[in-house]
Amino acid sequence: MAAVVTINRADVVALIEQVAIRLTGGNKTEAVALAMRTLLAAHDRRGSLFGAHPGSVRVRKGVDLTAPALDIQPEAESGAEIAR
């Protein structure tokens, strides 16, 4: 299952070498793998609500998350505030 990826851009090669020296003891393959894993993890987190993951929040039976939170409807047109 070996595959070869060729990177010819000098600036990218230099960046990979710099990261490899700092983070992986000179292992360029592991440096690229680390970068890919980090990008995938960042992509998976995008769009989640406060870092919540599917299944991490449970809602009790009978709770309607789409119901209005206020008992009265505020009047946005008049600017009237809700009496507290």
FENDANOR-V548090 format. One record per residue. N is the residue number from 1. SS is DSSP state (A for helix, B for strand, O for the rest). Layout:
n:N ss:SS
n:N ss:SS
This chain:
n:1 ss:O
n:2 ss:O
n:3 ss:O
n:4 ss:O
n:5 ss:O
n:6 ss:O
n:7 ss:O
n:8 ss:O
n:9 ss:O
n:10 ss:A
n:11 ss:A
n:12 ss:A
n:13 ss:A
n:14 ss:A
n:15 ss:A
n:16 ss:A
n:17 ss:A
n:18 ss:A
n:19 ss:A
n:20 ss:A
n:21 ss:A
n:22 ss:A
n:23 ss:A
n:24 ss:O
n:25 ss:O
n:26 ss:O
n:27 ss:O
n:28 ss:A
n:29 ss:A
n:30 ss:A
n:31 ss:A
n:32 ss:A
n:33 ss:A
n:34 ss:A
n:35 ss:A
n:36 ss:A
n:37 ss:A
n:38 ss:A
n:39 ss:A
n:40 ss:A
n:41 ss:A
n:42 ss:A
n:43 ss:A
n:44 ss:A
n:45 ss:A
n:46 ss:O
n:47 ss:O
n:48 ss:O
n:49 ss:O
n:50 ss:O
n:51 ss:O
n:52 ss:O
n:53 ss:O
n:54 ss:O
n:55 ss:O
n:56 ss:O
n:57 ss:O
n:58 ss:O
n:59 ss:O
n:60 ss:O
n:61 ss:O
n:62 ss:O
n:63 ss:O
n:64 ss:O
n:65 ss:O
n:66 ss:O
n:67 ss:O
n:68 ss:O
n:69 ss:O
n:70 ss:O
n:71 ss:O
n:72 ss:O
n:73 ss:O
n:74 ss:O
n:75 ss:B
n:76 ss:O
n:77 ss:O
n:78 ss:O
n:79 ss:O
n:80 ss:B
n:81 ss:O
n:82 ss:O
n:83 ss:O
n:84 ss:O
